[in-house]
Amino acid sequence: MNITGGGAISSGSYNSFVIGYDSDSTGVVTVDGASSTSNSNGLAVGYYGSGTLNITGGGAVGSNICVIGFGSGSTGVVTVNGDGSKLTSSGDLCIGQAGSGILNILEGGTVLIGGTTYVSYSQGSTGSINFGTNAGTLTTGSLAASQVN
């Protein structure tokens, strides 16, 4: 699914936006361009399947809580690339809750987390945050990570 050219999608105040729901599913969503937005109560990228979210060209995604790599065996990748591109969560961000999660913040992208950012939350999960050569910014209430390199 592509949200471009100022397009918007909202899942409502009680619903979540899930990419890669079932174990045998693969989902890819791109939010590209200024004024292109997605807002939801919860965001899961790689719920039990494989999910990819690309936020580029000034696109913005907001959620109350965000999980990348939710279930065991899941894979989630979120890339925030370019000036003005933004991922925000008023609550927590979990990168690798029970699965595998990767957050890429590149070329001036911005991630704003009101709560805690967890990296590799559960035993057996994997999580990483990657900054490119022209790094972006992660602002978070606190960081809980099993390893920082």
N, C-alpha and C positions, 0 to 999 in steps of 0.2 A: 504494500500500500504506500502511496506517495501523497504527502500533504505539501503542496507547493503553491506558489503564486498568491500568498496571503490566505490560503485555505485554513480551516480550523476544524478540529474534532474535539468533542467533549463527551466523557462517559457519564457525566452526572455526578452528583454529590455523594452517592452511595455505591457507585460501581467502580470497577477497576478496568484498566486497559492492559490486556495480556497479549504478549507476542510469544508464540511457541508454546501453546497450551498443553497438548498431549505429547506423550513420550516419542511418538513417531512423526511429530509435526515440525515444520520449519517455517518461521515467519520473519519477514524483513519489512521494516517500516522506515521511511525517510521523511523527515520534516525539514524542508529546505526553503530558505528565503525569508526575508524580513516580513513580519506579520503572519507567518505560517506558524500555527500553534496547535498543541495538544494538551488538554488538561483533564485530570482524573483524580479520583479519591486515592486510588492505588495504581502503581505501575509495576508490572512484572515482565521482565525481558528474559525469556528462557524459563518458563514455569516448570514444566516437566520435559519439554522438548528443547528445540534450538531456536533462539530468538536473537535478532539483531535490530538495533535502533541507531539510525544515523541522524544526527542533528547538525545541519550545515547551513552556510549562507545566511546566518542570522535567525534561523528557526529557533523556536522555544518550546520546551516541554516542561510542564509543571505537574506535581503530584503531592499528595499528603505524605505518602510513603513510597519508597522505591526499592525494588529488589532485582538484582541482576544475577541469574543462576539460582533459582529458588529450590527446586526439588533435586533429590539425588539423581545423578545422571543427566541433569539439564546443563545446557550451555547458554550463557547470555553474554552478549557483547554490546556495549553502548559506546558510541564515538561522538564526541562533541567537538566539532572542527570549525574553526574560523571565528573572527571577530564578530561579536554580537550573538553567536550561537550559545544557547543556554539550557542547562538542565537544572531545575529547582525542585526541592522537596522541603516542605515546612516541617516534616518529621525526620525520620531516619533514612539512611541509604545503606543497604546491605549488598556487598559485592562478594558473591559466593556464599549464599546462606547454607545450602546443603549440596549444591552443584558447583559448577565452574562459572566464575564471573570475571569479566574484564571491562574496565572503564578506561577509555582513551580520551584524554583532554589535550587537544592539539591546536596549534596555530592561533592562539588567543581565545579559544573556547572557555566558557565559564561554567562551573558547577557550584551551586549554592545549596548547602544542606543546613537546615535549622537545628536538627538534632545531631545524632551520632552517625559517623560513617564507620561501618564495620567491614573489615576485609578478612575473608576466610572465617566466617562466623562459627561453623560447626566442624567437628572433627571429620576429616575426609573431604572437606570442601576446599576449593582453591579460589583465590581472588587476587587481582592485581589492579593497580592504577598506573597508567603509562602517560608520561608527558612527552610530547615531541620536542624537536630541537628548538622550535619557537613556541615554548610551552604555554599552556593555558593556566587557569587558576582554579583551585579547589578551596572553597571557604566552607568550613564545617564547625559545628558546635564542639565536637570532640572526635578523635580518631581512635579506633580500637583495631589494632592489627597484630597478627601473630609474628610478623617479621617486617622490618622496614629496611630497604636497601637504598 
